[in-house]
Amino acid sequence: MSSTLNADLHCHSTISDGTLTPEALAARAKANGVELWALTDHDEISGQQRAAAAAAAIGLPYLTGVEISVTFIHQTVHIVGLGFDPANEALQRGLVQTRGGRGQRAIEMSESLTKVGIHGAYDGALKYAGNPALISRTHFARFMVETGVCRETNEVFRKYLTEGKPGFVEHRWASLKDAVGWITGAGGVAVIAHPARYKFSANEEYALFTEFKNHGGQGVEVVTGSHSAAEYLSYADTAREFGLAASRGSDFHSPDESHTELGSLPPLPGQLTPVWDLLAQRILHPTRHDPVADAAIGH
């Protein structure tokens, strides 16, 4: 497959912190010309059957996906998994463990916001999340926009919910070793998501990529919604330096909040191995039945 394939391998549904259902995302991806799609909800794969079935119904090739929260050098890093077997028990157990701390963290976030005069944040955020085990900062941000604390979610994250600001509560997520191990153990490829977003020094970033590669990680998002054009080229160089495949994904969450639309990104820079080349046998083609497809669609 070509490196110019319009693949969108990073987005979120109502299963985690998106505002569209898996079915609506599949339709939107198809309408926007996406040629290979993956749903990558945070620490949760319960939407995979719905996403795969919806993609199959409209003729859209699909890869199973997830975005796992990891703690590395006191920061939260996200590792995307692609092309794994969603029935893998070790992966399922690991994700349950990772989700386990979200509920208590959310209560502590609400208590912190109460101290600065923002009341009812937990219940307000839960209205958007539905499931306490999946409540996230994004759900709090939507509540704070709804109640007029801020005008948009980006303003929330400038003033609240980040380190040193009201509402921030640190949570220890999975280890990098565990997350990569769960993904690769289930037959998938692990990818470092949007690396430019992390506030690492040059040495810390080198340590992240080195440890990731040593644990069996194989990819990095080069073209993604939060990267600039210059960062596309910078992380293309990083991919070549570490021998990693390049991934591409909008990180789309919502028509009203996301600045990057599904399927709207430019192609990968040249002289890179696209991550989908590593996953050719894992792509769920609508006209081909195989064990992975059957597992994902629920046969």
GUBA-396248 format. One record per residue (C-alpha): x, y, z; residue number from 0; residue in one letter. Coordinates in nm, 2 decimals. Layout:
R       x       y       z  num  residuo
R       X       Y       Z  NUM        A
...
END
This chain:
R       x       y       z  num  residuo
R    0.00    0.00    0.00    0        M
R    0.11    0.35   -0.08    1        S
R    0.25    0.60    0.18    2        S
R    0.00    0.84    0.03    3        T
R   -0.30    0.63    0.15    4        L
R   -0.55    0.84    0.33    5        N
R   -0.53    0.65    0.65    6        A
R   -0.68    0.79    0.97    7        D
R   -0.56    0.57    1.26    8        L
R   -0.64    0.79    1.57    9        H
R   -0.98    0.91    1.67   10        C
R   -1.23    0.88    1.96   11        H
R   -1.59    0.79    2.00   12        S
R   -1.85    0.82    2.28   13        T
R   -1.70    0.50    2.42   14        I
R   -1.43    0.72    2.57   15        S
R   -1.42    1.10    2.52   16        D
R   -1.55    1.16    2.17   17        G
R   -1.89    1.30    2.09   18        T
R   -1.98    1.07    1.80   19        L
R   -2.07    0.70    1.81   20        T
R   -1.84    0.44    1.64   21        P
R   -2.10    0.41    1.36   22        E
R   -2.12    0.79    1.30   23        A
R   -1.74    0.81    1.30   24        L
R   -1.72    0.53    1.04   25        A
R   -1.97    0.71    0.82   26        A
R   -1.78    1.04    0.86   27        R
R   -1.45    0.88    0.78   28        A
R   -1.59    0.72    0.47   29        K
R   -1.75    1.05    0.35   30        A
R   -1.42    1.23    0.40   31        N
R   -1.23    0.99    0.18   32        G
R   -1.06    0.79    0.45   33        V
R   -0.92    0.46    0.29   34        E
R   -0.81    0.29    0.62   35        L
R   -0.96    0.37    0.96   36        W
R   -0.90    0.28    1.32   37        A
R   -1.10    0.37    1.63   38        L
R   -0.86    0.43    1.92   39        T
R   -1.06    0.50    2.23   40        D
R   -0.87    0.57    2.56   41        H
R   -0.79    0.26    2.75   42        D
R   -1.10    0.09    2.62   43        E
R   -1.18   -0.16    2.33   44        I
R   -1.55   -0.22    2.39   45        S
R   -1.63   -0.02    2.08   46        G
R   -1.42   -0.23    1.85   47        Q
R   -1.70   -0.47    1.74   48        Q
R   -1.93   -0.18    1.65   49        R
R   -1.66    0.01    1.47   50        A
R   -1.54   -0.29    1.27   51        A
R   -1.90   -0.39    1.18   52        A
R   -1.99   -0.03    1.07   53        A
R   -1.68   -0.01    0.86   54        A
R   -1.75   -0.34    0.70   55        A
R   -2.10   -0.24    0.61   56        A
R   -1.98    0.07    0.41   57        I
R   -1.68   -0.09    0.25   58        G
R   -1.41    0.08    0.47   59        L
R   -1.10   -0.12    0.55   60        P
R   -1.04   -0.12    0.93   61        Y
R   -0.77   -0.18    1.19   62        L
R   -0.85   -0.25    1.55   63        T
R   -0.72    0.03    1.78   64        G
R   -0.68    0.17    2.13   65        V
R   -0.49    0.45    2.30   66        E
R   -0.33    0.35    2.63   67        I
R   -0.23    0.60    2.90   68        S
R    0.12    0.55    3.02   69        V
R    0.33    0.73    3.29   70        T
R    0.69    0.80    3.18   71        F
R    0.92    1.04    3.37   72        I
R    0.63    1.18    3.56   73        H
R    0.43    1.27    3.25   74        Q
R    0.14    1.10    3.08   75        T
R    0.23    0.96    2.74   76        V
R   -0.02    0.79    2.50   77        H
R    0.06    0.47    2.32   78        I
R   -0.17    0.37    2.03   79        V
R   -0.21    0.00    1.96   80        G
R   -0.32   -0.10    1.61   81        L
R   -0.41   -0.43    1.45   82        G
R   -0.43   -0.64    1.77   83        F
R   -0.67   -0.92    1.86   84        D
R   -0.94   -0.76    2.08   85        P
R   -1.02   -1.10    2.24   86        A
R   -0.67   -1.12    2.39   87        N
R   -0.71   -1.17    2.77   88        E
R   -0.39   -1.01    2.88   89        A
R   -0.47   -0.69    2.69   90        L
R   -0.82   -0.69    2.83   91        Q
R   -0.70   -0.73    3.19   92        R
R   -0.44   -0.46    3.14   93        G
R   -0.69   -0.21    3.02   94        L
R   -0.92   -0.29    3.31   95        V
R   -0.63   -0.21    3.55   96        Q
R   -0.55    0.11    3.37   97        T
R   -0.91    0.24    3.38   98        R
R   -0.94    0.15    3.74   99        G
R   -0.80    0.48    3.87  100        G
R   -1.01    0.72    3.67  101        R
R   -1.31    0.73    3.90  102        G
R   -1.12    0.83    4.21  103        Q
R   -0.90    1.07    4.02  104        R
R   -1.22    1.24    3.89  105        A
R   -1.36    1.28    4.24  106        I
R   -1.03    1.45    4.35  107        E
R   -1.03    1.67    4.04  108        M
R   -1.39    1.79    4.13  109        S
R   -1.28    1.86    4.49  110        E
R   -0.99    2.07    4.36  111        S
R   -1.22    2.27    4.13  112        L
R   -1.47    2.33    4.42  113        T
R   -1.19    2.51    4.61  114        K
R   -1.18    2.77    4.33  115        V
R   -1.55    2.81    4.32  116        G
R   -1.65    2.56    4.04  117        I
R   -1.91    2.34    4.20  118        H
R   -2.08    2.02    4.07  119        G
R   -1.80    1.94    3.83  120        A
R   -1.80    1.56    3.90  121        Y
R   -2.17    1.52    3.82  122        D
R   -2.14    1.76    3.53  123        G
R   -1.85    1.57    3.38  124        A
R   -2.02    1.24    3.44  125        L
R   -2.32    1.36    3.23  126        K
R   -2.08    1.36    2.93  127        Y
R   -1.89    1.05    3.02  128        A
R   -2.17    0.82    3.12  129        G
R   -1.93    0.56    3.27  130        N
R   -1.73    0.66    3.59  131        P
R   -1.45    0.42    3.48  132        A
R   -1.40    0.63    3.16  133        L
R   -1.43    0.98    3.29  134        I
R   -1.15    1.21    3.17  135        S
R   -1.03    1.57    3.17  136        R
R   -1.22    1.62    2.84  137        T
R   -1.55    1.55    3.01  138        H
R   -1.47    1.81    3.28  139        F
R   -1.38    2.06    3.01  140        A
R   -1.71    2.02    2.83  141        R
R   -1.89    2.08    3.16  142        F
R   -1.69    2.39    3.22  143        M
R   -1.78    2.52    2.87  144        V
R   -2.14    2.44    2.92  145        E
R   -2.16    2.63    3.25  146        T
R   -1.97    2.93    3.11  147        G
R   -1.65    2.89    3.31  148        V
R   -1.46    2.90    2.98  149        C
R   -1.57    2.97    2.62  150        R
R   -1.41    2.66    2.46  151        E
R   -1.23    2.34    2.57  152        T
R   -0.89    2.47    2.47  153        N
R   -0.93    2.76    2.71  154        E
R   -1.02    2.51    2.99  155        V
R   -0.69    2.34    2.94  156        F
R   -0.50    2.67    2.94  157        R
R   -0.64    2.77    3.28  158        K
R   -0.74    2.44    3.45  159        Y
R   -0.68    2.07    3.47  160        L
R   -0.31    2.08    3.38  161        T
R   -0.01    2.06    3.61  162        E
R    0.01    2.36    3.84  163        G
R   -0.36    2.46    3.76  164        K
R   -0.68    2.41    3.96  165        P
R   -0.83    2.07    3.89  166        G
R   -0.51    1.89    3.81  167        F
R   -0.47    1.55    3.98  168        V
R   -0.17    1.33    3.88  169        E
R   -0.26    0.97    3.81  170        H
R   -0.01    0.68    3.77  171        R
R   -0.11    0.50    3.45  172        W
R    0.04    0.18    3.30  173        A
R    0.41    0.15    3.25  174        S
R    0.55    0.19    2.90  175        L
R    0.68   -0.17    2.92  176        K
R    0.33   -0.31    3.01  177        D
R    0.14   -0.11    2.75  178        A
R    0.37   -0.21    2.46  179        V
R    0.37   -0.57    2.59  180        G
R   -0.01   -0.58    2.60  181        W
R   -0.03   -0.46    2.24  182        I
R    0.24   -0.67    2.09  183        T
R    0.13   -0.97    2.29  184        G
R   -0.21   -0.94    2.12  185        A
R   -0.05   -0.94    1.78  186        G
R   -0.06   -0.56    1.73  187        G
R    0.18   -0.28    1.66  188        V
R    0.26   -0.02    1.93  189        A
R    0.29    0.35    1.82  190        V
R    0.39    0.66    2.02  191        I
R    0.10    0.90    1.98  192        A
R    0.16    1.28    1.90  193        H
R    0.51    1.30    2.04  194        P
R    0.54    1.68    2.00  195        A
R    0.27    1.72    2.27  196        R
R    0.49    1.60    2.55  197        Y
R    0.71    1.85    2.74  198        K
R    1.02    1.64    2.75  199        F
R    1.38    1.77    2.72  200        S
R    1.58    1.63    2.43  201        A
R    1.74    1.38    2.65  202        N
R    1.41    1.27    2.80  203        E
R    1.25    1.23    2.46  204        E
R    1.55    1.02    2.35  205        Y
R    1.50    0.80    2.65  206        A
R    1.13    0.76    2.57  207        L
R    1.20    0.65    2.21  208        F
R    1.49    0.42    2.32  209        T
R    1.29    0.25    2.59  210        E
R    0.99    0.22    2.36  211        F
R    1.20    0.05    2.09  212        K
R    1.37   -0.18    2.34  213        N
R    1.03   -0.30    2.47  214        H
R    0.91   -0.39    2.11  215        G
R    0.75   -0.06    2.00  216        G
R    0.74   -0.03    1.62  217        Q
R    0.58    0.30    1.52  218        G
R    0.54    0.67    1.59  219        V
R    0.27    0.92    1.48  220        E
R    0.44    1.15    1.24  221        V
R    0.14    1.33    1.08  222        V
R   -0.12    1.40    1.34  223        T
R   -0.37    1.67    1.43  224        G
R   -0.15    1.84    1.70  225        S
R    0.17    1.85    1.49  226        H
R    0.28    2.14    1.28  227        S
R    0.43    2.10    0.93  228        A
R    0.77    2.14    1.08  229        A
R    0.70    1.87    1.33  230        E
R    0.59    1.63    1.06  231        Y
R    0.95    1.66    0.92  232        L
R    1.11    1.65    1.26  233        S
R    0.94    1.33    1.36  234        Y
R    0.99    1.18    1.02  235        A
R    1.36    1.22    1.10  236        D
R    1.31    1.06    1.44  237        T
R    1.12    0.76    1.28  238        A
R    1.42    0.71    1.05  239        R
R    1.67    0.74    1.33  240        E
R    1.50    0.48    1.55  241        F
R    1.39    0.25    1.26  242        G
R    1.02    0.31    1.34  243        L
R    0.72    0.29    1.10  244        A
R    0.53    0.61    1.06  245        A
R    0.16    0.65    1.15  246        S
R   -0.10    0.91    1.06  247        R
R   -0.41    1.01    1.25  248        G
R   -0.63    1.32    1.32  249        S
R   -0.70    1.25    1.69  250        D
R   -1.05    1.36    1.60  251        F
R   -1.29    1.39    1.90  252        H
R   -1.58    1.61    1.80  253        S
R   -1.71    1.82    1.50  254        P
R   -1.74    2.11    1.74  255        D
R   -1.41    2.08    1.93  256        E
R   -1.15    1.92    1.70  257        S
R   -0.94    2.15    1.47  258        H
R   -0.84    1.86    1.25  259        T
R   -1.11    1.67    1.06  260        E
R   -1.11    1.30    1.00  261        L
R   -0.92    1.23    0.67  262        G
R   -0.79    1.58    0.63  263        S
R   -0.42    1.54    0.70  264        L
R   -0.15    1.56    0.44  265        P
R    0.04    1.25    0.33  266        P
R    0.33    1.11    0.52  267        L
R    0.67    1.26    0.43  268        P
R    0.88    1.05    0.19  269        G
R    1.12    0.77    0.27  270        Q
R    0.92    0.63    0.56  271        L
R    0.77    0.29    0.62  272        T
R    0.40    0.34    0.67  273        P
R    0.27    0.16    0.98  274        V
R    0.00   -0.01    0.77  275        W
R    0.27   -0.19    0.58  276        D
R    0.35   -0.38    0.90  277        L
R   -0.02   -0.46    0.94  278        L
R   -0.13   -0.57    0.60  279        A
R   -0.24   -0.91    0.73  280        Q
R   -0.44   -0.75    1.01  281        R
R   -0.65   -0.51    0.81  282        I
R   -1.01   -0.61    0.81  283        L
R   -1.12   -0.59    0.45  284        H
R   -1.50   -0.58    0.41  285        P
R   -1.50   -0.86    0.15  286        T
R   -1.25   -1.09    0.32  287        R
R   -1.32   -1.31    0.62  288        H
R   -1.05   -1.41    0.86  289        D
R   -1.01   -1.50    1.23  290        P
R   -0.91   -1.14    1.33  291        V
R   -1.20   -0.99    1.14  292        A
R   -1.44   -1.24    1.29  293        D
R   -1.32   -1.17    1.64  294        A
R   -1.35   -0.79    1.59  295        A
R   -1.69   -0.80    1.44  296        I
R   -1.81   -1.05    1.69  297        G
R   -1.87   -1.36    1.48  298        H
END
